[in-house]
Amino acid sequence: MTKDTPAPILIDNLVLAYGQHRVLDGLSLQVPAGSITALLGGNGAGKSTTLAALLGFVRAQSGTVLVAGVDPGMDPDAARRRIAYLPENVALYEHLTAAENADYLLALSEERKERRIITDAFAAAGLQERAWDQRLGGFSKGMRQKVAIAVALLREVPVLLLDEPTSGLDPRATVDFNALVAAVRDRGTAVLMVTHDLLSAADVADRIGFLEAGRIVEEVAASGPERFDVRALHARFAVAAERLAA
Ligand SMILES: Nc1ncnc2c1ncn2[C@@H]1O[C@H](COP(=O)(O)OP(=O)(O)OP(=O)(O)O)[C@@H](O)[C@H]1O
């Protein structure tokens, strides 16, 4: 990978409106390979819309969106083949077991793996062995996410999108989840995480971007001289959220 390699997630000057309502207004954001960016912002700031644009669910009025070099507006299927996506409520099949879910989801994306490879990924994701052949019906949110992230790990895609992944997780499950996301990052994946959880973002992200009025108003780094101060950020973020709610 050279310095000149384009970032797998590349958004430049994106303008996107629902009817008359302009939600993204000149949004620019790049997530390089092997890094995690957390996108924070108040309710309705456009975080999920940003993910929808990357997934090709919504089309922009102007600007550039590229997923590993593919424009999701032009070829949404090709873009989605390059993305592992965990929506806020992970969609899995309740009547199938964890292993059957993984098998089925991998078959859908034409990336079937043998059982041993699937169960190795479950183990890496921290899903207990006794859950591998249980139906999803009784699984907690944390367990569902482990299944989903195991599938994401197996797909070996360049981009991972996470929508509010730690909402509803207890602190232990949040720490475990963040460790998993860091492991995915360390394999070279570009990770974009939408969240309200500043502490969790500060724990795992390399960069945090604040979305307000349809664009990134501030971006901070997790290491080096620009390393952010979580308390100062929290104070600023709370003020921004109040301003949006007003
Ligand atoms: N399909 C849609 N049609 C019309 N308006 C929409 C649609 N989806 C989202 N919006 C509006 O766009 C704005 C941005 O919504 P979005 O879901 O992207 O925000 P968000 O930052 O993810 O919010 P939250 O933190 O509450 O999940 C909101 O005002 C929302 O009502």
The ligand as an SDF file (V2000), in Angstrom:
LIG
                    3D

 31 33  0  0  0  0  0  0  0  0999 V2000
  -35.8750    8.0410    3.5790 N   0  0  0  0  0  0  0  0  0  0  0  0
  -35.9830    9.2900    4.0720 C   0  0  0  0  0  0  0  0  0  0  0  0
  -36.8790   10.1540    3.5520 N   0  0  0  0  0  0  0  0  0  0  0  0
  -36.9810   11.4180    4.0150 C   0  0  0  0  0  0  0  0  0  0  0  0
  -36.2240   11.9240    5.0170 N   0  0  0  0  0  0  0  0  0  0  0  0
  -35.3320   11.1080    5.5700 C   0  0  0  0  0  0  0  0  0  0  0  0
  -35.1590    9.7480    5.1390 C   0  0  0  0  0  0  0  0  0  0  0  0
  -34.1860    9.1830    5.8790 N   0  0  0  0  0  0  0  0  0  0  0  0
  -33.7620   10.1300    6.7420 C   0  0  0  0  0  0  0  0  0  0  0  0
  -34.4450   11.2800    6.5620 N   0  0  0  0  0  0  0  0  0  0  0  0
  -34.2240   12.5420    7.2900 C   0  0  0  0  0  0  0  0  0  0  0  0
  -32.8930   12.9310    7.0680 O   0  0  0  0  0  0  0  0  0  0  0  0
  -32.3030   13.4570    8.2500 C   0  0  0  0  0  0  0  0  0  0  0  0
  -31.0430   12.6750    8.5800 C   0  0  0  0  0  0  0  0  0  0  0  0
  -31.4270   11.3710    8.9900 O   0  0  0  0  0  0  0  0  0  0  0  0
  -30.3560   10.2730    9.4020 P   0  0  0  0  0  0  0  0  0  0  0  0
  -31.1150    9.0370    9.7500 O   0  0  0  0  0  0  0  0  0  0  0  0
  -29.3090   10.1670    8.3720 O   0  0  0  0  0  0  0  0  0  0  0  0
  -29.7330   10.9360   10.7000 O   0  0  0  0  0  0  0  0  0  0  0  0
  -28.8180   10.2870   11.8410 P   0  0  0  0  0  0  0  0  0  0  0  0
  -27.6970   11.2370   12.0620 O   0  0  0  0  0  0  0  0  0  0  0  0
  -28.4680    8.8890   11.4870 O   0  0  0  0  0  0  0  0  0  0  0  0
  -29.8170   10.3420   13.0690 O   0  0  0  0  0  0  0  0  0  0  0  0
  -29.9700    9.4040   14.3710 P   0  0  0  0  0  0  0  0  0  0  0  0
  -28.8020    9.7000   15.2350 O   0  0  0  0  0  0  0  0  0  0  0  0
  -31.2320    9.8770   14.9790 O   0  0  0  0  0  0  0  0  0  0  0  0
  -30.0330    7.9740   13.9000 O   0  0  0  0  0  0  0  0  0  0  0  0
  -33.3850   13.4150    9.3110 C   0  0  0  0  0  0  0  0  0  0  0  0
  -33.9960   14.6740    9.3820 O   0  0  0  0  0  0  0  0  0  0  0  0
  -34.3360   12.3650    8.8010 C   0  0  0  0  0  0  0  0  0  0  0  0
  -35.6460   12.6270    9.2380 O   0  0  0  0  0  0  0  0  0  0  0  0
  1  2  1  0
  2  3  1  0
  2  7  2  0
  3  4  2  0
  4  5  1  0
  5  6  2  0
  6  7  1  0
  6 10  1  0
  7  8  1  0
  8  9  2  0
  9 10  1  0
 10 11  1  0
 11 12  1  0
 11 30  1  0
 12 13  1  0
 13 14  1  0
 13 28  1  0
 14 15  1  0
 15 16  1  0
 16 17  2  0
 16 18  1  0
 16 19  1  0
 19 20  1  0
 20 21  2  0
 20 22  1  0
 20 23  1  0
 23 24  1  0
 24 25  2  0
 24 26  1  0
 24 27  1  0
 28 29  1  0
 28 30  1  0
 30 31  1  0
M  END
$$$$
